[in-house]
């Protein structure tokens, strides 16, 4: 099945005539045919009679201890099969000169004709060599093959990226480009958000949002914690929460103006008071109408701290009869205090 050539393979045979040779065993210090060949393998053989001028070189076929003399290449019978006489013959594997390839004295391939004939004979029968192109056109054949292979490799790559050097330059000549890119991406903040480990330097850039301007204005007011602005309050006074001032109109503009007068705690304004006078609590002023319009008018007089407090009692308060002895007594005391200066 395969052509096999091995070193130091040699047996003896006593077969006569021109037929197949029966092998009788390996000579001392040599290998047997059966140790290197399988059935149907071919090999180059030589047969030499030990006691007669009879020899033969050819291509033989091995099968279970028998070597068929398939093709005779050279022989003592003018190149034909030798009819061996009786006696012992040496049968061994050889490398025939007719089949050898080597360099001659001029370092050229000897027996090149045989080589080319073999190439021509195999053209079209499974050989990867094209004898028609090799015949005087070796350069063109190999150039065309190489050009096709390179064109297939480049395919439709742009001219600036069709060489290995250009590709390497595009990757920054970085042999670990994939790792470099992966590590770089790992330092970026994902679109889904994440935790920053350092300061964000905006430069002249700004974050665009409808509420940003309002936050900037509030920031300009100063530290809210230090200034002490009201952050939360729950009204619990049932009288106040039931009044029209609380439920209908709270005159917020006036409150904003009053805020502008400054810190009421440092100015000395009343910050809390619990009414305990049973006469006043039972009066219609306290329970029904608080005359908030006059309070607003009083607000219009300006900052009470700078404008001054009440210094005289109007005449109507001196002549009004309340009907309550304690209230009348209080009015008389006030009138007497004014009269005494």
C-alpha positions in Angstrom: 0.0 0.0 0.0 2.9 2.4 0.7 6.5 2.7 -0.7 8.8 2.0 2.3 12.6 2.5 2.4 14.5 1.4 5.5 18.1 1.0 6.6 19.8 -2.4 7.4 17.0 -4.7 6.3 18.5 -8.0 5.0 17.4 -11.7 4.8 18.5 -14.8 3.0 16.7 -16.9 0.4 17.3 -20.2 -1.4 14.5 -19.6 -4.0 15.5 -20.4 -7.7 14.2 -19.1 -11.0 12.5 -15.8 -11.9 9.5 -15.9 -9.5 8.8 -14.4 -6.1 11.4 -14.9 -3.4 10.6 -16.6 -0.2 12.5 -15.0 2.7 14.3 -17.3 5.1 15.1 -14.9 8.0 17.2 -12.0 8.9 21.0 -12.0 8.7 22.8 -11.4 12.0 22.7 -7.7 13.0 20.1 -6.8 10.4 16.3 -6.2 10.5 13.8 -8.6 8.8 11.4 -7.4 6.1 8.4 -8.3 8.2 9.6 -5.8 11.0 9.4 -2.8 8.7 6.8 -3.7 6.0 3.1 -4.5 6.0 1.3 -6.7 3.5 1.0 -5.0 0.1 3.8 -2.4 0.9 6.4 -1.9 -1.8 10.1 -1.3 -1.4 13.3 -1.2 -3.5 15.2 -4.5 -3.2 18.5 -6.0 -4.3 19.2 -9.7 -4.7 22.7 -11.0 -4.8 23.8 -14.7 -5.3 26.6 -15.6 -2.8 28.3 -18.1 -5.2 27.4 -16.8 -8.7 27.5 -13.6 -10.7 23.8 -13.1 -10.4 22.2 -9.9 -9.1 19.1 -7.9 -9.5 17.7 -4.5 -8.4 14.0 -3.6 -8.6 10.7 -2.6 -7.0 9.1 -5.4 -5.1 5.8 -6.0 -3.3 5.9 -7.7 0.2 3.3 -10.1 1.5 3.7 -12.4 4.5 7.4 -13.4 4.1 7.3 -13.4 0.3 8.8 -10.6 -1.9 7.3 -10.4 -5.4 9.8 -9.0 -8.0 7.3 -6.5 -9.5 9.6 -4.2 -11.6 13.2 -4.9 -12.5 15.4 -1.8 -12.7 18.9 -3.2 -13.2 20.3 -6.8 -13.3 23.1 -9.0 -14.4 20.7 -10.2 -17.2 20.8 -6.9 -19.1 18.1 -5.3 -17.0 15.7 -8.2 -17.2 14.7 -10.6 -14.5 17.4 -13.0 -13.5 16.7 -16.8 -13.3 18.7 -17.5 -10.2 20.5 -20.8 -9.8 20.4 -22.9 -6.7 22.2 -21.6 -3.6 22.0 -19.0 -1.0 21.1 -15.4 -2.0 21.1 -12.2 0.1 17.9 -10.1 -0.3 18.0 -6.5 1.2 16.3 -3.1 0.9 18.3 -0.5 -1.2 18.0 2.9 -2.7 18.4 2.5 -6.5 20.5 5.1 -8.3 17.8 5.4 -10.9 15.4 6.7 -8.2 17.7 8.9 -6.3 17.8 12.7 -6.3 21.1 14.5 -5.4 23.3 17.4 -6.2 26.0 16.9 -8.7 29.5 18.5 -8.7 28.0 21.8 -9.8 25.4 21.7 -7.0 22.7 21.1 -9.6 20.0 18.5 -9.2 21.2 15.3 -10.8 18.6 13.2 -12.6 16.3 16.3 -12.9 14.8 14.9 -16.0 13.3 11.9 -14.1 12.0 14.4 -11.5 10.2 16.5 -14.0 8.9 13.5 -15.8 7.4 12.3 -12.5 5.8 15.8 -12.0 4.4 15.8 -15.6 3.1 12.2 -15.2 1.2 13.1 -11.9 -0.3 16.4 -13.3 -4.1 16.2 -13.0 -4.1 13.0 -10.9 -4.2 14.5 -7.4 -0.8 16.3 -7.3 -0.8 19.9 -6.0 1.7 20.8 -8.7 0.6 22.1 -12.0 3.1 20.7 -14.6 1.8 22.9 -17.4 2.7 26.1 -15.4 5.9 24.7 -13.9 7.2 24.0 -17.4 9.3 27.1 -17.9 6.9 29.3 -16.0 7.8 28.7 -12.3 8.1 32.4 -11.4 4.7 33.3 -12.9 3.0 30.3 -11.2 4.3 31.1 -7.7 3.8 34.9 -8.1 0.2 34.4 -9.2 -0.5 32.0 -6.3 1.0 34.4 -3.8 -0.8 37.4 -5.2 -4.1 35.6 -4.9 -3.5 34.5 -1.3 -2.6 38.1 -0.3 -5.6 39.6 -2.1 -7.9 37.1 -0.3 -6.2 38.1 3.0 -6.7 41.9 2.4 -10.2 41.5 1.0 -11.9 44.9 1.0 -9.8 46.6 3.7 -9.1 50.3 3.1 -5.7 51.2 1.7 -4.6 52.7 5.0 -5.2 49.5 6.8 -4.1 46.8 4.3 -0.7 46.0 5.8 0.3 44.5 9.1 2.3 47.7 10.0 -0.7 49.9 9.4 -2.9 47.7 11.6 -0.3 47.7 14.3 0.0 51.5 14.2 -3.8 51.8 14.4 -3.7 49.8 17.6 -0.9 52.0 19.0 1.7 49.3 18.5 0.2 47.8 21.7 0.6 44.0 21.9 -1.9 43.9 24.8 -4.4 46.2 23.0 -7.5 44.2 24.2 -6.4 44.4 27.9 -5.6 48.1 27.5 -9.1 48.9 26.2 -10.8 46.7 28.8 -8.9 48.5 31.6 -9.7 51.9 30.1 -13.4 51.2 29.9 -13.4 50.0 33.5 -12.4 53.6 34.6 -15.5 55.2 33.0 -18.8 55.9 34.8 -21.6 53.8 33.4 -24.6 55.5 31.8 -26.7 53.8 34.5 -24.8 55.7 37.2 -22.2 54.9 39.8 -20.0 56.2 42.5 -17.4 58.9 41.7 -14.1 58.6 43.6 -12.8 62.1 42.9 -13.9 65.7 42.2 -15.7 66.6 39.0 -14.0 69.6 37.3 -16.6 71.3 35.1 -14.4 74.2 33.9 -16.7 76.5 31.9 -19.2 73.8 31.4 -22.5 73.6 33.3 -25.1 71.0 34.1 -28.3 71.8 32.2 -31.5 71.4 34.2 -34.7 73.6 34.8 -34.0 73.7 38.6 -30.3 74.4 38.6 -30.8 78.2 38.4 -33.1 78.2 41.5 -30.5 76.2 43.5 -27.8 78.7 42.5 -30.0 81.5 43.9 -30.7 79.7 47.1 -27.0 79.0 47.5 -26.4 82.7 47.4 -28.5 83.3 50.4 -25.9 81.7 52.6 -25.7 78.7 55.0 -29.3 77.9 55.9 -28.2 76.0 59.0 -26.3 79.0 60.4 -28.9 81.6 59.5 -31.6 79.5 61.1 -34.5 79.5 58.6 -37.7 77.6 59.6 -37.5 74.1 58.1 -40.9 72.7 59.4 -43.9 73.7 61.6 -47.2 72.2 62.6 -49.9 74.6 63.8 -51.6 73.2 67.0 -53.6 76.3 68.2 -57.3 75.4 67.7 -58.4 79.1 67.9 -55.9 80.2 65.2 -56.5 77.2 62.9 -60.3 77.9 63.1 -59.9 81.6 62.2 -60.4 83.1 58.7 -56.8 84.3 58.8 -55.6 80.7 58.9 -58.3 79.1 56.7 -59.0 81.9 54.1 -56.4 84.7 53.9 -53.0 84.7 55.5 -51.8 87.9 53.9 -48.5 86.3 52.9 -47.1 89.5 51.3 -47.2 91.2 54.7 -45.5 88.3 56.3 -42.7 88.5 53.7 -42.3 92.2 54.4 -42.1 91.6 58.1 -39.5 89.0 57.5 -37.4 91.8 55.9 -37.4 93.8 59.1 -34.9 91.3 60.5 -34.6 88.7 63.3 -37.6 89.2 65.5 -35.9 87.4 68.4 -33.1 90.0 68.5 -35.5 92.9 68.0 -37.5 92.0 71.1 -40.9 91.1 69.5 -43.4 88.8 71.2 -42.5 85.2 70.3 -45.1 83.4 72.4 -48.1 84.2 74.6 -50.8 82.2 76.4 -54.1 84.1 77.1 -55.3 83.6 80.7 -57.7 86.5 81.3 -61.1 85.0 81.6 -62.8 88.3 80.7 -60.8 88.7 77.5 -61.2 85.1 76.5 -65.0 85.3 77.0 -65.2 88.5 74.9 -66.5 88.7 71.4 -63.2 90.1 70.2 -61.5 86.9 71.2 -64.1 84.3 70.3 -65.8 85.9 67.2 -64.0 88.7 65.5 -60.3 89.4 65.7 -60.6 92.5 63.5 -57.7 91.4 61.3 -58.2 94.4 59.0 -57.0 96.8 61.8 -54.0 94.5 62.4 -53.2 94.9 58.7 -53.6 98.7 59.1 -51.3 98.6 62.1 -48.8 96.7 59.9 -49.0 99.6 57.5 -47.6 102.0 60.1 -44.3 100.4 59.7 -41.7 98.8 61.9 -43.1 99.1 65.5 -39.6 98.9 66.9 -38.4 102.0 65.0 -41.8 103.8 64.9 -42.3 103.7 68.7 -44.9 102.1 70.9 -48.1 103.6 72.3 -47.4 106.7 74.4 -51.0 108.1 75.0 -54.5 106.7 75.6 -57.2 107.9 73.2 -60.1 109.7 74.9 -62.6 107.0 74.0 -60.8 104.5 76.1 -61.1 106.9 79.1 -64.9 107.5 78.7 -65.9 103.9 77.6 -67.8 102.0 80.2 -67.1 98.3 79.9 -69.6 97.2 82.5 -67.1 95.1 84.3 -65.8 96.6 87.5 -62.3 95.1 86.9 -62.1 96.6 83.5 -63.4 100.0 84.7 -60.9 100.0 87.5 -58.1 99.3 85.0 -59.3 102.2 82.8 -59.4 104.6 85.8 -55.9 103.5 86.7 -54.7 104.3 83.2 -56.4 107.7 83.2 -54.9 108.5 86.6 -51.4 107.5 85.4 -51.7 109.8 82.4 -53.0 112.7 84.5 -50.1 112.5 86.9 -47.8 112.7 83.9 
